[in-house]
Amino acid sequence: MRSKILSNGESPEDFIAEGCFIRELHRDESEALSLAEARVLPGTRTRLHALNVREYYFIRSGFGQMYLDGVPAGLVKSGDLVCIEAGTSQAIENTGPADLIFLCICHPAFRNEGYRDCEPRS
C-alpha cells in the first residue's frame, strides 16, 4: 500500500444483515489489518457472530452491552476497547438513547469467508 489520505466521502455506509451499518475505512486482504466504523441504532442488538481473526472494538460514542460467547460480558461506553479473540462469538446491543458508534479493527485483515453466523436458529 502506498501512503495516502482517504476522505470520509470515499467510503459509503451500508446496512448489513448482521443488523448494523458498516463503513469500511481500510480493507486490503493482503495486509495485516482492516478498519471499519460500525453504527448500531438505539434498542438494536447485532446478530451473534464469530470471525476467524482477532478483532478490537474501540467505542467512539454511545453506550452498549457487549456479548462474548453468547453471554453478557459487560457494559461499554465511549473510550472503551473490547478485545475479541478469533473464533469468539460476539454481539453488541445499543442500550443508550443515541447511535452506538465504534471502530472495528481486525488483525489480520477481515475476509468475508472468515465470518460465521452464530445466532440460534428458531
Steps between C-alpha positions, in 0.01 A plus 500: 500500500625846424461784748175693452218689667147365459207740515184399693304536176701224333344226711119469509310365799305179433241318710604136537304187596681493835268786602722807488644756263861451388732741327828344393784741560785273394495145367776333309488124541876476443575714805524438871183690595174648388301788645128578490255722685180338630178671605225327698163668544348546849322187625672277243726197555723363227481134406724267697796424274865395504800592289809293429721801582564701816275807519502815709205733556592856595183669623484856363157603631192356663435221749454128459501147636771275361436127461790253475443126457127575502483648850511858630866597545458857624385849420697716258519876452700761314874440534474126583689237303361148459753229405341199328708190433457318169212253509320667793131558436406865545210743485443852623175667607441873500352573845518878471277770348737587212687302235779273628805566281824303515805416295558136405866410458575150371840332516576355254271673252133395494391270219134423429561124506627534860154609624277242677141570611449354850141615558285210628253377238135524589 
